[in-house]
Amino acid sequence: MIQSMTGYAALVRETAQGSLFLELKSVNNRFLDLQFRVVEELRSLEPSLRELIAAKIGRGKLDCRVSFTPAAAAGRQLSLNAELLQRLAELDREVRAAMPRPRPTICASPASR
């Protein structure tokens, strides 16, 4: 059975955090040539993607594009973390005790000397 090395696939996956988009384009090539276009936030996934693809594909030129669009912040509910706020206040008092603020010095203007 002959399998073509030319192909195209695109997938969008919706999650609570946002939309993940993956696009693959392949053409015939004597060797395996992987090209990635990944947004900076997902750059850490590139080595894992390379390993997954190399385990399944032996040759061909493959362009892989991955992007992520965060969900709109309109539906998110914000709440105050009272424990964290209290801990920050305690740390603020400790820092102020360890490093008291210096009193301002009054400098005479050069004209009055």
C-alpha positions in Angstrom: 0.0 0.0 0.0 1.4 3.4 -1.0 1.0 6.2 1.6 1.3 9.8 0.5 3.6 12.0 2.5 1.6 15.1 1.4 -1.1 16.1 3.8 -2.8 18.8 5.8 -4.6 18.7 9.1 -6.0 21.4 11.5 -7.6 21.0 14.8 -9.1 23.5 17.3 -9.7 22.3 20.9 -11.9 24.4 23.2 -11.1 24.3 26.9 -12.1 26.3 29.9 -8.8 28.2 29.7 -9.1 29.0 26.0 -8.7 27.6 22.4 -5.8 25.5 21.3 -5.1 25.5 17.6 -2.9 22.9 15.8 -2.1 22.8 12.1 0.1 20.3 10.3 1.3 20.4 6.7 3.5 17.8 5.2 5.2 17.2 1.8 7.5 14.5 0.5 11.2 14.8 1.6 14.0 12.3 1.7 14.8 13.1 5.4 12.7 14.1 8.3 12.6 17.9 8.5 10.4 19.3 11.3 9.6 23.0 11.4 7.7 24.5 14.3 5.8 27.8 14.7 4.8 27.8 18.3 3.7 30.8 20.4 6.1 31.8 23.1 3.8 30.6 25.9 3.8 27.1 24.5 7.5 26.9 23.4 8.3 24.4 26.2 6.1 21.9 24.5 8.2 21.8 21.3 10.7 19.1 22.4 7.9 16.8 23.4 6.1 17.4 20.1 9.3 16.6 18.2 9.7 13.3 20.0 6.1 12.3 19.4 6.2 13.2 15.7 9.7 11.6 15.2 8.4 8.3 16.8 5.6 8.1 14.2 7.1 9.7 11.0 10.4 8.6 9.5 10.7 11.1 6.7 9.1 14.1 5.1 9.0 17.9 5.6 6.5 18.7 8.3 5.4 22.2 9.3 3.6 22.3 12.7 1.9 25.5 13.9 0.5 25.7 17.5 -1.2 28.7 19.0 -3.4 29.4 22.0 -6.1 32.0 22.5 -7.0 32.5 26.2 -10.7 32.6 27.2 -12.2 36.0 27.7 -11.7 37.3 31.2 -15.3 38.6 31.3 -16.7 35.4 32.8 -14.0 35.0 35.5 -14.9 35.7 39.0 -12.2 37.4 41.2 -12.1 36.9 44.9 -9.8 38.1 47.6 -7.5 35.5 49.3 -7.8 36.7 52.9 -5.1 34.3 54.2 -2.6 35.4 51.6 -3.4 39.1 52.3 -2.9 38.6 56.0 0.5 36.9 55.3 1.6 39.7 53.1 0.7 42.2 55.8 2.8 40.2 58.3 5.7 40.1 55.9 5.4 43.9 55.3 5.7 44.5 59.0 8.7 42.2 59.3 10.5 44.0 56.4 9.7 47.5 57.9 11.1 46.3 61.3 14.2 45.0 59.7 14.7 48.0 57.4 13.2 51.2 58.9 12.8 54.0 56.5 15.4 56.8 56.9 14.2 60.2 57.8 14.4 62.8 55.0 17.3 65.2 55.3 16.9 68.9 54.6 19.5 70.3 52.2 20.2 74.0 52.0 20.0 75.3 48.5 23.4 76.2 46.9 22.3 79.9 46.7 22.0 80.2 50.5 25.6 78.9 51.2 
